[in-house]
Amino acid sequence: MIKDKQEEDEKQTTLKESAKDDFYKADISDKTKQLLGTLPTRKKKILNEKDENPFFKKIKEEVANKA
């Protein structure tokens, strides 16, 4: 019985997958889809903050000077 429930859960699409399907099925222009695809994600924002962080900047400069 537990295995049956697990199999049902695996068959159902995840929220992320269904949202992606709905996004591509939605009746919006290709330009709007393209613009929405270029929005920054949280992961990219975190990476950019590390690059702009003065501590990391100083370390990069020291490594560059040693090389």
C-alpha positions in Angstrom: 0.0 0.0 0.0 2.8 2.4 0.8 4.6 1.5 -2.4 1.4 2.2 -4.4 1.3 5.7 -2.8 4.9 6.3 -3.6 4.4 5.3 -7.2 1.4 7.7 -7.5 3.5 10.5 -6.1 6.3 9.8 -8.6 3.8 9.8 -11.5 2.4 13.2 -10.6 4.2 16.2 -12.1 6.0 18.4 -9.7 4.8 22.0 -9.2 7.9 23.3 -11.0 7.2 21.1 -14.0 3.6 22.0 -14.2 4.4 25.7 -13.9 6.9 25.4 -16.7 4.3 23.6 -18.9 1.7 26.3 -18.1 4.3 29.0 -18.9 4.9 27.6 -22.4 1.2 26.9 -23.0 0.2 30.4 -22.0 -0.9 32.8 -24.8 1.8 35.4 -24.5 4.1 36.8 -27.2 7.5 35.3 -27.8 9.1 38.6 -26.9 7.6 38.5 -23.5 8.7 34.9 -23.0 12.2 35.9 -24.0 12.2 38.8 -21.6 10.9 36.7 -18.7 13.7 34.2 -19.4 16.3 36.8 -18.9 15.2 37.8 -15.4 18.0 37.2 -12.9 17.5 34.3 -10.5 18.4 34.2 -6.9 21.3 31.9 -7.6 22.8 34.4 -10.1 22.3 37.2 -7.6 24.2 35.4 -4.9 27.1 34.7 -7.3 27.1 38.4 -8.3 27.2 39.5 -4.7 30.3 37.3 -4.1 32.0 38.9 -7.1 31.3 42.4 -5.8 32.2 41.6 -2.2 35.4 43.6 -1.3 36.8 40.6 0.6 36.6 38.4 -2.5 37.8 41.2 -4.7 40.9 41.6 -2.5 41.7 37.9 -2.6 41.3 37.9 -6.4 43.7 40.8 -6.7 46.3 39.1 -4.4 46.1 35.9 -6.4 46.5 37.9 -9.7 49.6 39.7 -8.3 51.2 36.4 -7.3 50.7 34.9 -10.7 
